Amino acid sequence: MPLFPLLFFVFTVIEELAQSLSPNRTFDIGDLVASSFGIMIGYFLAEKLKPIS
């Protein structure tokens, strides 16, 4: 797996876990899944739309 999407996913997990420390926020697995799909779709589109050199 390429480095950027992997690091972005790790950051997303850390962010979701940090939200559980706030009294007004909660950890939500749905947000984590949605973020993961967004990362995958963004990476896929970036690869498909990459200029041919």
BELKA-V836492 format. One line per field, one symbol per residue. ss: DSSP state (a for helix, b for strand, c for the rest). phi: phi as a letter, one per 20 degrees, with the letter a starting at -180 (. if undefined). psi: psi as a letter, one per 40 degrees, with the letter a starting at -180 (. if undefined). A space follows every 10 residues. Layout:
ss->???
phi->???
psi->???
This chain:
ss->ccaaaaaaaa aaaaaaaaac ccccccccaa aaaaaaaaaa aaaaaaaacc ccc
phi->.fffffffff ffffffffff eefdccfcff ffffffffff fffgffffef fed
psi->hidddddddd ddddddddde ehdeiihhdd dddddddddd ddddddddeh ih.
